[in-house]
Amino acid sequence: MALLATDEISVTFGGLKAVDGVSITVEPGLIVGLIGPNGAGKTTFIDALTGFVATSGGRITFDDRDVTDLPAHRRSRAGLVRTWQSLELFDDLTVAENLSVAAERQQWWSPFVDLIAPNRRRDRSAARWPLEVLELGDLADRRPTELSQGQRKLVGVARALAGDPKLVLMDEPAAGLDTAESELLGQRLRRLLDHGITVFLVDHDMGLVLTVCDYLYVIEFGRVIAQGTPAEIRTNDRVVAAYLGEQARRRNAAAGGEPSS
């Protein structure tokens, strides 16, 4: 049984259909990828899955439950969490404190507690295992401003894990990373599967996506144009034309070849 499934999900902004009848399934224990050109609707699709934009049609099922109309915080509590392209870490807190804050379940009285005891001791136990899994333990007492971009990206992933999710949707986690940092990220994402966490990965780094994903969906102009294993996607003519071909043209132009369109 699929952990996450969408049935003809659509998202419309005025007259623009950003996501147009997308149906996917994410089986537990896998890394499933979503790729497509800029403007294809990838981030909007993640926003819809996690409740940050409303759908204009279709159905979302998570863990055998219809979550289509649930607000974002209730989906998160059910175990459906995400990372963000903009990390937005708390620079005045340590890495461990960032994770502890993310793990806290906010209640209606939480703001009053923060006012009364702003410096109270927080339970850091929820921060320990994500740091161990991602091998970030030596960074626990450092602040985000002291970290490299690659380390900050991994902390962003760890923050999502602190909420004890079943599925993590990752939006461009490799953006801004060099090749070595991207390879390290991929290795650590695969480790999440051993801890019962399924991953839905959106990224432009084709080396990362084709290496770590078990299954891939490709969208263009808000619609799925292909799906299959990484080996199948590599040789799909429509994908090559829509996405891989675009990257090849850009590389060719950057190397002094014919201009990219």
C-alpha positions in Angstrom: 0.0 0.0 0.0 1.3 3.5 -0.9 2.4 5.8 1.9 1.5 8.8 -0.2 -0.8 8.9 -3.2 -2.3 11.8 -5.3 -5.2 11.4 -7.6 -5.4 14.1 -10.3 -4.2 16.9 -8.1 -4.5 20.4 -9.6 -3.5 23.8 -8.4 -4.7 27.0 -10.1 -3.6 30.6 -9.7 -6.1 32.8 -11.5 -6.0 31.6 -15.0 -2.7 29.7 -14.6 -2.9 25.9 -13.9 0.5 25.4 -12.1 -0.3 21.7 -11.4 -2.5 20.0 -13.9 -4.0 16.6 -12.8 -0.8 15.0 -11.3 -1.2 11.5 -10.0 1.7 9.8 -8.2 2.3 7.1 -5.6 5.2 6.9 -3.1 5.8 3.5 -1.6 7.2 3.2 1.9 10.9 2.6 2.2 11.9 4.2 -1.1 13.4 7.5 -2.3 11.1 8.8 -5.0 12.2 11.7 -7.1 10.4 14.5 -9.0 12.2 16.4 -11.7 11.3 18.8 -14.4 12.5 22.1 -16.0 12.3 25.4 -14.1 8.6 26.5 -13.8 7.3 23.0 -14.3 5.3 23.1 -11.0 7.6 21.1 -8.7 7.6 23.3 -5.7 3.9 24.1 -6.1 3.2 20.4 -6.0 5.1 20.0 -2.7 3.3 23.1 -1.4 0.0 21.3 -2.2 1.1 18.0 -0.7 2.0 19.7 2.6 -1.0 22.1 2.8 0.7 25.4 2.0 -1.4 26.0 -1.1 -5.0 24.9 -1.7 -5.8 22.4 -4.4 -8.4 23.2 -7.0 -9.1 19.5 -7.7 -8.0 16.0 -6.9 -7.3 14.0 -3.8 -4.3 13.4 -1.5 -4.0 10.3 0.6 -1.3 9.9 3.2 -0.9 6.8 5.4 -4.3 5.5 4.3 -6.0 8.8 5.2 -7.5 11.5 3.1 -5.5 14.7 3.9 -6.7 16.8 1.0 -8.4 19.4 3.2 -6.2 19.2 6.3 -4.1 22.3 7.3 -0.4 22.1 7.1 0.3 21.7 10.8 -2.1 18.7 11.0 -0.3 17.0 8.0 3.0 17.6 9.7 1.8 16.0 13.0 0.6 13.0 10.9 4.1 12.5 9.8 4.2 14.4 6.4 6.9 17.0 6.6 9.1 19.0 4.3 12.3 20.9 3.9 12.5 24.4 2.3 14.8 25.9 -0.4 15.4 28.8 1.9 16.7 27.2 5.1 15.6 29.9 7.5 17.5 28.5 10.5 17.6 30.4 13.7 21.1 31.9 13.6 21.1 32.8 17.3 20.5 29.2 18.4 22.8 26.2 18.2 22.2 23.4 15.8 20.8 21.2 18.5 18.5 24.0 19.7 17.3 24.5 16.2 16.3 20.9 16.1 14.7 21.0 19.6 12.5 23.9 18.6 11.4 22.0 15.5 10.5 18.9 17.5 8.3 20.8 20.0 4.6 20.3 19.6 3.1 23.8 20.0 -0.1 24.2 22.0 -2.4 27.1 22.5 -0.6 28.0 25.8 2.9 27.7 24.3 3.3 31.5 23.7 2.5 32.2 27.4 5.1 29.7 28.5 7.6 31.3 26.3 6.8 34.7 27.8 7.0 33.4 31.4 10.1 31.3 31.0 11.9 32.2 27.8 15.2 30.7 29.0 13.8 27.4 30.2 15.7 24.2 29.5 14.4 22.4 26.5 14.4 18.7 25.8 17.2 18.0 23.4 16.6 14.2 23.0 14.6 14.7 19.8 17.6 16.3 18.2 20.1 13.5 19.0 19.1 10.8 16.5 18.8 13.1 13.4 22.3 14.4 14.2 23.6 10.9 14.6 22.0 9.6 11.4 23.3 12.5 9.3 26.7 12.4 11.2 26.3 16.0 12.4 27.0 15.3 16.1 30.1 17.4 16.1 28.1 20.4 15.0 25.4 20.2 17.7 26.8 23.1 19.7 27.7 25.4 16.8 25.6 28.1 15.3 24.4 28.0 11.7 26.5 31.1 10.9 29.6 28.9 11.6 28.7 26.2 9.1 29.4 25.7 5.4 26.5 25.7 2.9 26.6 21.9 2.7 26.4 21.6 6.5 23.5 24.1 6.7 21.6 22.0 4.1 22.1 18.9 6.2 20.9 20.7 9.3 17.8 21.7 7.4 17.2 18.0 6.7 17.9 17.1 10.3 15.4 19.8 11.5 12.7 18.1 9.4 13.6 14.7 10.9 13.3 16.1 14.5 9.5 15.9 14.2 9.7 12.1 13.8 8.2 12.0 10.3 7.1 9.0 8.1 7.8 10.9 4.9 10.1 13.8 4.2 9.5 15.9 1.1 12.7 17.7 0.1 12.7 20.8 -2.0 16.0 21.3 -3.7 18.3 20.2 -0.9 21.3 20.1 -3.1 20.9 23.7 -4.4 24.2 25.6 -4.0 26.2 22.5 -3.1 29.4 21.4 -4.9 29.8 17.9 -6.3 31.4 16.5 -3.1 28.7 18.0 -0.9 26.0 16.6 -3.2 27.5 13.1 -3.1 27.6 13.3 0.7 24.0 14.4 0.9 23.0 11.5 -1.3 24.8 9.0 0.9 23.1 10.3 4.0 19.6 10.4 2.4 19.9 6.7 1.7 20.5 6.1 5.4 17.1 7.5 6.3 15.5 4.4 4.7 17.1 2.2 7.4 15.3 4.3 10.0 11.8 3.9 8.5 11.7 7.3 6.8 10.6 7.5 3.2 11.9 10.4 1.0 10.3 12.4 -1.8 13.1 14.3 -3.5 12.8 17.3 -5.8 16.1 18.6 -7.2 17.8 19.9 -10.3 21.1 18.0 -9.5 20.6 15.1 -12.0 23.7 13.3 -10.6 22.1 13.2 -7.2 18.6 12.3 -8.4 19.6 9.5 -10.8 22.0 8.0 -8.2 19.9 8.0 -5.0 16.3 7.6 -6.3 14.5 4.3 -6.7 11.8 5.7 -8.9 11.2 9.0 -10.7 8.4 11.2 -12.0 9.0 13.9 -14.6 6.7 16.9 -15.0 6.5 19.6 -17.6 4.1 22.5 -17.6 2.4 21.0 -14.5 1.7 17.5 -16.0 3.5 14.2 -15.6 5.2 13.3 -18.9 7.2 10.3 -17.8 7.8 7.9 -14.8 10.0 5.0 -14.2 13.3 3.8 -12.8 16.4 6.1 -13.2 17.6 3.8 -16.0 14.3 4.2 -17.8 14.2 8.0 -17.3 17.8 8.4 -18.7 16.7 6.9 -22.0 13.3 8.5 -22.3 13.3 10.6 -25.4 10.6 13.0 -24.1 12.5 13.6 -20.9 15.8 14.1 -22.7 14.0 16.7 -24.9 12.2 18.4 -22.0 14.8 18.4 -19.3 18.1 16.6 -19.8 18.4 18.1 -23.2 17.9 21.6 -21.8 20.8 21.0 -19.3 23.0 19.7 -22.1 22.3 22.8 -24.2 23.2 25.0 -21.3 26.4 23.1 -20.6 27.3 23.4 -24.3 26.6 27.1 -24.3 28.7 27.6 -21.2 31.6 25.7 -22.9 31.5 28.0 -25.9 29.3 25.9 -28.2 26.1 26.9 -29.9 23.8 29.2 -27.8 21.1 27.7 -25.7 17.5 28.5 -26.4 
